[in-house]
Amino acid sequence: MKAFGIAGWSGSGKTTLLEKLIPQLTGRGLTVSVIKHAHHGFDIDRPGKDSYRHREAGASEVLLACSERWALMHERRAEAEPTLAELLARLAPCDLVLIEGFKQEPVPKLEVWRAANGKPPLFAERSDIVAVATDAAELDTALPRLPLDDAAAIADFVIDHLQLQDKTC
């Protein structure tokens, strides 16, 4: 299982890129999973629902299942935030895990950078950024520059960089 990060400032277009990149990769026969880091607390449950009530009552894990999907909610309570390695270990085997966020983790990353965002590029501070996807005409870097709106070219780069096999060939 290989891991590849998508990093960038909030509002740079990471999620939009992933929405376009995932079908490019799965269309080439790869199984893809995603880990998304949330900076603020989140809840996929609603007050009053049975699973919410179970967690509120003190259950450490609640697994919801139906014919279309299942979701495991794990309450961390007094535990530290999980590491990327811990989260990766919980995933089912796949060809590629795309990681949105976790920019401090030492995995190869593509930076999504837009000049209009008004933030400096991350690649100057991060040696694990291996390429930049941008809509900028000019960007001073020796890293490979990929057009932000070309998900196929970005998929080609990820496959090549990680030495994955396009299973449709």
Buried (B, 14 or more C-beta within 10 A) or exposed (E): EBBBBBBBBEEBBBEEBBEBBBEBBBEBEBBBBBBBBEEEEEEEBEEEEEBBEBBEEEBEEBEBEEEEEEEEBBEEEEEEEBEBEEBBEEEEEEBBBBBBBBBEBEBBBBBBBBEEBEBEBBBEEBEBBBBBBBBEEEBEBEBBBBEBEBBEBBBBBBBEBBEBEBEEE
